[in-house]
Each structure stands twice: as structure tokens, then as C-alpha cells.
Amino acid sequence: NILAQKHKFAILCTNHITEVPELGEIAALGVTWSSQVTTRLHIQKLNSICSVESGDEEETSRIRKIKIDFSPRLAPKDAQFCITSHGIKNVPENKFMLNN
């Protein structure tokens, strides 16, 4: 936490969902871990791609959506983004297409 504040970066700790045939979906790190979080985010890949400027060229990437599922201090909200070779980029308007 001290390094995050000093260097102004976020720390994201994930707990993937695992499918167990007899139990269904469960938190991979266990029930205790899943109940200790203060903010729950849901990230998913969408079935569409975007074209974004990255450095001096244009790249295509799958669009991802991040949604605030639960937070004691944040309102439910979502945003779309692409991951490029130069980092995370916003999805520009009119620069996405459905991937059939």
C-alpha cells in the first residue's frame, strides 16, 4: 500500500471462479477470501474488437468490460477498454466492430 501511494499505481487482487462439477462455481481461493473483499469488480471479454491508436500505429484488440459489482463507496458503473502493446486504452467511439 505504501508503494502504491508513493508511485501512484493501483493494486488489483483477483480471485478467479472455479467450476467444480458437484458444487458448481466457487471462489478459487475459498469462501473466506471471497468474503473479505471491500470492492468486487467483474471483468469480461466481449465478442467485439476495437481499433485503437497505440504509439505510432493502430492496433486491434478484444474489448473488455469492467463493472463494479459491489462497493461500499462506489456507485455501480461499468467501462470498456482494450489492452494493447502500449498498455490499457479506452475504447474510442465509432472504433469498434462485432466479431462474428
C-alpha positions in Angstrom: 0.0 0.0 0.0 2.9 2.4 0.8 4.4 1.7 -2.7 1.1 2.2 -4.4 0.6 5.6 -2.8 4.2 6.7 -3.4 4.3 5.7 -7.1 0.6 6.3 -7.8 -0.5 2.8 -9.0 -3.4 0.5 -8.2 -3.1 -2.9 -6.7 -5.6 -5.5 -8.0 -6.0 -8.8 -6.3 -8.0 -11.4 -8.1 -10.0 -14.4 -7.0 -11.0 -16.5 -10.1 -14.1 -18.5 -10.1 -13.6 -22.3 -10.5 -16.2 -24.8 -11.8 -16.5 -27.9 -9.6 -18.9 -30.4 -11.1 -20.6 -31.4 -7.9 -20.5 -27.9 -6.3 -20.9 -25.5 -9.3 -19.0 -22.2 -9.3 -16.8 -21.5 -6.3 -14.2 -18.9 -5.5 -10.8 -20.4 -6.3 -9.2 -19.1 -3.1 -12.1 -20.2 -0.9 -15.1 -18.7 0.7 -13.2 -16.8 3.4 -11.2 -15.0 0.8 -14.3 -14.0 -1.2 -16.0 -12.6 1.9 -13.0 -10.4 2.9 -13.1 -8.0 -0.1 -14.4 -4.5 0.1 -15.0 -3.9 -3.6 -15.9 -6.5 -6.1 -15.2 -5.9 -9.8 -16.3 -8.1 -12.7 -14.1 -8.2 -15.8 -15.1 -9.9 -19.0 -14.1 -10.2 -22.7 -16.8 -9.1 -25.1 -17.4 -10.6 -28.5 -16.2 -7.4 -30.3 -12.9 -5.9 -31.2 -11.8 -2.3 -31.4 -9.2 -0.4 -33.3 -7.1 2.0 -31.2 -4.0 4.1 -31.7 -1.1 2.6 -29.8 2.2 4.5 -30.2 2.6 5.5 -33.8 0.4 2.7 -35.2 -3.1 1.4 -34.9 -3.8 -2.0 -33.2 -6.9 -4.2 -33.0 -7.8 -5.8 -29.7 -10.7 -7.6 -28.0 -12.9 -5.2 -26.0 -13.1 -5.9 -22.3 -15.7 -4.6 -19.8 -15.1 -3.9 -16.2 -18.1 -3.5 -13.9 -18.4 -2.5 -10.2 -20.4 -5.3 -8.7 -20.2 -4.3 -5.1 -18.5 -1.4 -3.2 -19.4 0.4 0.0 -18.3 3.7 -1.5 -18.7 3.5 -5.3 -21.9 3.5 -7.3 -22.5 0.6 -9.8 -20.8 1.6 -13.0 -19.0 0.0 -16.0 -16.4 0.9 -18.6 -15.0 -0.7 -21.7 -11.3 -0.9 -22.5 -8.7 -2.6 -24.7 -5.3 -4.0 -23.8 -2.6 -3.0 -26.3 1.2 -3.4 -26.5 1.4 0.1 -25.0 -1.0 -0.5 -22.1 -4.7 -0.1 -21.4 -6.7 2.2 -23.7 -10.2 3.5 -23.6 -12.5 2.2 -26.4 -12.9 5.1 -28.8 -16.4 5.8 -30.1 -17.1 4.5 -33.6 -13.9 2.4 -33.5 -15.4 -1.0 -32.6 -17.0 -3.8 -34.5 -18.7 -7.0 -33.7 -16.6 -10.1 -34.1 -18.7 -12.8 -35.8 
